Each structure stands twice: as C-alpha cells, then as structure tokens.
C-alpha cells in the first residue's frame, strides 16, 4: 500500500515572515491531526528555516522548491542540497515553470543531476514532469513524459528510484482552473509514468513509487483524484496558500484512518 502524499507548492508567495508564519501557525494544528497521509509545505527559501522551525514538533514535512546539484562553489544565488538538508526533507525539481524557456530553462540534464544530489543528501525528490497543450493535442504525451522520466531516473539503483515522488503535472492544467479529469490522469500515470519505471526498474518499484497528480487541484476535486488507483496524492499550487488546504488534505486521507 502506498501512503498518500499531498505537497503544497507555495511558489513565489508567502515569502515574508509576517505572511508565512501566521499562515503556518493557523493551519498546523489541524494539518497535524490528519492521519494516514503525508503532508508537506514547500515555501520560498526566505522563510524555509522559519517554517521548518514552526513545524518542528509536528509530523508536517517541509520541502524546498529547487536546489543546485553541487555541494558548494562559486554559484551565485544558488542553494546546495546540504544547505537544504539542514531544514527540510523534500525538494521539488523540474517544475514546468522552471523548465520553461521563458523561466529558468532547467534542462533534463540539470534535473538528472539535481535528483542525484538530493538523494545523496537524504532529501526526497519531488520530480515534476508533464506535457504542454500542443504536445497533448498532438498526441505526444506518452513519448514526451516517458522521456522525461527515463532521463531523470536513468541509471539510479531501484532502491533510490523507489525513494522518489513523481508529480505528473500537465502544463495546461497548472494554474488554469482546468484540471485533467481523474480518469485521464489515472490512465497517463499508469501507462506513461509507471510503465517506463517498470521497464527500467521492474514491476515492484513501479508499484511502490508514489505518483502525484498536479494542476488545479483543490478541496472540491481532490477526492476524485484520490479515488483513482494509480494516483497517490497531489502537488498543489494555488490551493495550498489558503486555510482550505487543511480540508484538501483531510479529503485525501484514507477514509478508514
Ligand atoms: P496549481 O499549481 O495547483 O496552482 O495549478 C500546481 C503546481 O504548479 O504545482
């Protein structure tokens, strides 16, 4: 049985202490009470340590939104995995907003390095993959997304591969209010995400690895995704910035918990 995991990606929001801390303090008790589901907050770097401290006595995880793959060096403005390991357990990588050429231009090669660096420091990677609208409409989703997976996980040991969390996020669904249907997300995660992983690492790893859906997930639609057998949770952007995030996580928890 895979344990569900909901991660809130704050992006470039709530990055001041006077915004982040009141918000975290307002939700942490209720969020901590929920059983049977991992929940992770991924704030901007500026408040990462403070949020981690505010959550220290809870079971709520903390994640960063990016990392550099080197341990140290002349990399102005970058943050190393060792620095992150001081205050968090998770790190997002390969988000489409960072892969986009208008964004940071993060390449498959960079994502591959980041993933290894995170694992080497005991951080759990949340690896984002997903096709854009043109690729989706041209029927290229399988080819594109599976190549992202093959590149990122290439040559890992099965043990390391299994430690990763994968977030399938179709780009056209991010921040648009137009989520994929649970059935479509389920089909793509089964065939296009777990399929290549099974070929690379065997069926046991493909069955064990946790795969989230991301893209316009909110408290109203989360249950539909969680009802799908291949989907183990969500990477949540906009809806993680509001107190309603607690309700979203509650609805992602197994009903028996
Ligand atoms: P959204 O963002 O929930 O606001 O669509 C998801 C993401 O980018 O991870």
Boltz pocket constraint, residues with backbone or C-beta under 6 A from the ligand:
constraints:
  - pocket:
      binder: B
      contacts: [[A, 9], [A, 169], [A, 173], [A, 174], [A, 175], [A, 176], [A, 177], [A, 214], [A, 215], [A, 216], [A, 217], [A, 235], [A, 236], [A, 237], [A, 238], [A, 239]]
      max_distance: 6.0
